[in-house]
Amino acid sequence: MSIPNRQYSVYIVTNVNNKILYTGVTSNLEHRSYEHKNKLLKGFTAKYNLNKYEYRIQRFVTRLEIKNIYCLPRLLRRLSLASSR
């Protein structure tokens, strides 16, 4: 699947306790935010009640950057576990 280099928004959503993170990429952040907040998409964010936006950035994103973005939650979890020891 070829993803063209174009304007995307990268976002991180969490729950009120900041215990669970979801990282996403979208070309329409306003619409995606509405979908998450109103649980229109039956999936991970609806199941875990994730609707608190922690981070948003909008810019041109390459395919490699998108791949790296989806690795971010694992990295954050490792850092969190390392700091709690």
ZAKOLKOL-300816 format. One record per residue: residue number from 1; x, y, z of N, C-alpha, C in turn; residue in one letter. Coordinates in Angstrom, 3 decimals. Layout:
% residues N
REC   k   n.east  n.north     n.up  ca.east ca.north    ca.up   c.east  c.north     c.up r
REC NUM        X        Y        Z        X        Y        Z        X        Y        Z A
...
***
This chain:
% residues 85
REC   k   n.east  n.north     n.up  ca.east ca.north    ca.up   c.east  c.north     c.up r
REC   1    0.846   -1.180    0.000    0.000    0.000    0.000    0.886    1.236    0.000 M
REC   2    0.679    2.093   -0.935    1.477    3.303   -1.061    0.757    4.479   -0.405 S
REC   3    1.430    5.114    0.520    0.874    6.287    1.194    1.594    7.515    0.642 I
REC   4    0.874    8.417   -0.014    1.545    9.596   -0.563    2.009   10.529    0.547 P
REC   5    3.068   11.293    0.265    3.518   12.306    1.213    2.561   13.480    1.109 N
REC   6    1.793   13.710    2.149    0.842   14.820    2.168    0.582   15.247    3.596 R
REC   7   -0.306   16.207    3.780   -0.567   16.765    5.102   -1.362   15.775    5.948 Q
REC   8   -0.811   15.372    7.065   -1.485   14.489    8.006   -1.402   15.085    9.402 Y
REC   9   -2.303   14.682   10.255   -2.235   15.035   11.664   -1.870   13.787   12.441 S
REC  10   -0.958   13.940   13.356   -0.557   12.872   14.262   -1.129   13.244   15.625 V
REC  11   -1.740   12.265   16.285   -2.342   12.582   17.575   -2.182   11.423   18.547 Y
REC  12   -2.219   11.768   19.827   -2.201   10.775   20.898   -3.420   11.048   21.767 I
REC  13   -4.212   10.006   21.988   -5.423   10.105   22.807   -5.234    9.211   24.024 V
REC  14   -5.780    9.646   25.157   -5.693    8.858   26.381   -7.039    8.890   27.101 T
REC  15   -7.121    8.167   28.207   -8.331    8.217   29.027   -8.119    9.233   30.145 N
REC  16   -9.139    9.435   30.979   -9.028   10.450   32.033   -7.931   10.136   33.036 V
REC  17   -7.585    8.868   33.209   -6.532    8.486   34.152   -5.139    8.500   33.527 N
REC  18   -5.054    8.779   32.223   -3.788    8.764   31.489   -3.086    7.416   31.579 N
REC  19   -3.850    6.332   31.636   -3.276    4.994   31.769   -3.098    4.294   30.429 K
REC  20   -3.934    4.635   29.446   -3.904    3.962   28.152   -3.706    5.015   27.065 I
REC  21   -2.770    4.743   26.150   -2.499    5.664   25.048   -2.879    5.032   23.719 L
REC  22   -3.357    5.878   22.820   -3.656    5.463   21.444   -3.007    6.488   20.530 Y
REC  23   -2.224    6.042   19.580   -1.575    6.924   18.619   -2.251    6.750   17.276 T
REC  24   -2.580    7.864   16.643   -3.247    7.792   15.352   -2.712    8.806   14.366 G
REC  25   -3.003    8.564   13.113   -2.641    9.457   12.018   -3.890    9.638   11.174 V
REC  26   -4.212   10.870   10.825   -5.396   11.136   10.028   -5.163   12.343    9.127 T
REC  27   -5.914   12.413    8.065   -5.836   13.582    7.183   -6.901   14.611    7.550 S
REC  28   -7.784   14.285    8.502   -8.835   15.206    8.927   -8.989   15.095   10.439 N
REC  29   -8.198   15.867   11.177   -8.159   15.757   12.636   -9.483   16.155   13.282 L
REC  30  -10.126   17.173   12.779  -11.390   17.626   13.361  -12.448   16.510   13.278 E
REC  31  -12.535   15.877   12.126  -13.507   14.782   11.942  -13.145   13.587   12.814 H
REC  32  -11.875   13.230   12.857  -11.443   12.082   13.659  -11.685   12.339   15.142 R
REC  33  -11.428   13.559   15.595  -11.675   13.923   16.984  -13.156   13.749   17.335 S
REC  34  -14.019   14.186   16.435  -15.462   14.033   16.627  -15.836   12.552   16.726 Y
REC  35  -15.245   11.729   15.857  -15.531   10.290   15.879  -15.109    9.654   17.206 E
REC  36  -13.932   10.029   17.717  -13.461    9.470   18.988  -14.341    9.930   20.147 H
REC  37  -14.621   11.216   20.220  -15.389   11.757   21.345  -16.814   11.209   21.392 K
REC  38  -17.396   10.926   20.238  -18.767   10.428   20.180  -18.840    8.915   19.991 N
REC  39  -17.687    8.241   20.080  -17.594    6.778   19.969  -18.309    6.244   18.730 K
REC  40  -18.111    6.919   17.606  -18.711    6.492   16.347  -17.985    5.304   15.747 L
REC  41  -16.730    5.128   16.106  -15.942    4.001   15.627  -15.881    2.950   16.726 L
REC  42  -16.397    1.787   16.456  -16.368    0.710   17.445  -15.001    0.043   17.379 K
REC  43  -14.179    0.355   18.335  -12.830   -0.192   18.333  -12.120    0.118   19.635 G
REC  44  -10.805    0.208   19.563   -9.947    0.379   20.733  -10.305    1.625   21.540 F
REC  45  -10.461    2.769   20.861  -10.716    4.015   21.594  -12.080    4.011   22.276 T
REC  46  -13.083    3.414   21.650  -14.410    3.322   22.268  -14.381    2.339   23.438 A
REC  47  -13.711    1.212   23.235  -13.650    0.170   24.264  -13.011    0.678   25.550 K
REC  48  -11.944    1.461   25.420  -11.209    1.941   26.592  -11.526    3.391   26.954 Y
REC  49  -12.575    3.951   26.344  -13.052    5.300   26.663  -11.948    6.359   26.512 N
REC  50  -11.268    6.322   25.387  -10.191    7.269   25.120  -10.754    8.451   24.346 L
REC  51  -10.734    9.619   24.952  -11.217   10.803   24.254  -10.528   12.085   24.714 N
REC  52   -9.445   11.954   25.437   -8.687   13.105   25.923   -7.426   13.244   25.068 K
REC  53   -7.373   14.308   24.284   -6.238   14.505   23.388   -5.053   15.066   24.157 Y
REC  54   -3.922   14.387   24.055   -2.703   14.796   24.742   -1.734   15.511   23.810 E
REC  55   -1.765   15.165   22.546   -0.755   15.682   21.632   -1.343   15.710   20.230 Y
REC  56   -1.126   16.821   19.534   -1.557   16.938   18.146   -0.504   17.723   17.373 R
REC  57   -0.226   17.267   16.182    0.666   18.015   15.298    0.189   17.769   13.873 I
REC  58    0.225   18.812   13.077   -0.195   18.676   11.688    0.928   19.171   10.788 Q
REC  59    1.354   18.309    9.849    2.395   18.679    8.908    2.513   17.592    7.845 R
REC  60    3.448   17.757    6.954    3.688   16.727    5.956    4.386   15.552    6.618 F
REC  61    3.916   14.356    6.330    4.438   13.148    6.954    4.787   12.150    5.859 V
REC  62    5.936   11.505    5.993    6.350   10.483    5.023    5.896    9.105    5.491 T
REC  63    5.981    8.122    4.623    5.613    6.748    4.983    6.437    6.232    6.149 R
REC  64    7.739    6.528    6.159    8.603    6.072    7.247    8.187    6.709    8.572 L
REC  65    7.842    7.977    8.538    7.398    8.642    9.766    6.112    8.021   10.296 E
REC  66    5.195    7.664    9.406    3.958    7.025    9.844    4.273    5.695   10.516 I
REC  67    5.166    4.920    9.938    5.573    3.647   10.545    6.156    3.891   11.933 K
REC  68    7.007    4.896   12.066    7.624    5.209   13.361    6.605    5.707   14.375 N
REC  69    5.590    6.409   13.917    4.550    6.916   14.814    3.838    5.764   15.497 I
REC  70    3.576    4.691   14.753    2.872    3.558   15.335    3.755    2.763   16.299 Y
REC  71    5.050    3.014   16.322    5.951    2.394   17.299    6.015    3.211   18.584 C
REC  72    5.506    4.427   18.564    5.597    5.342   19.701    4.970    4.805   20.988 L
REC  73    3.772    4.200   20.969    3.210    3.707   22.237    4.098    2.685   22.941 P
REC  74    4.742    1.802   22.171    5.652    0.825   22.795    6.831    1.525   23.449 R
REC  75    7.367    2.536   22.787    8.493    3.287   23.345    8.073    4.012   24.625 L
REC  76    6.922    4.654   24.607    6.442    5.366   25.798    6.213    4.401   26.962 L
REC  77    5.683    3.218   26.658    5.446    2.230   27.706    6.774    1.767   28.305 R
REC  78    7.758    1.519   27.449    9.080    1.106   27.954    9.695    2.186   28.837 R
REC  79    9.575    3.442   28.407   10.119    4.541   29.211    9.396    4.660   30.550 L
REC  80    8.076    4.468   30.518    7.281    4.534   31.744    7.659    3.411   32.714 S
REC  81    7.827    2.203   32.179    8.219    1.069   33.020    9.614    1.255   33.581 L
REC  82   10.512    1.809   32.778   11.894    2.014   33.232   11.956    3.058   34.332 A
REC  83   11.139    4.110   34.234   11.197    5.177   35.236   10.524    4.767   36.543 S
REC  84    9.647    3.750   36.510    8.949    3.334   37.723    9.745    2.318   38.538 S
REC  85   10.875    1.898   38.004   11.707    0.909   38.726   12.592    1.569   39.725 R
***
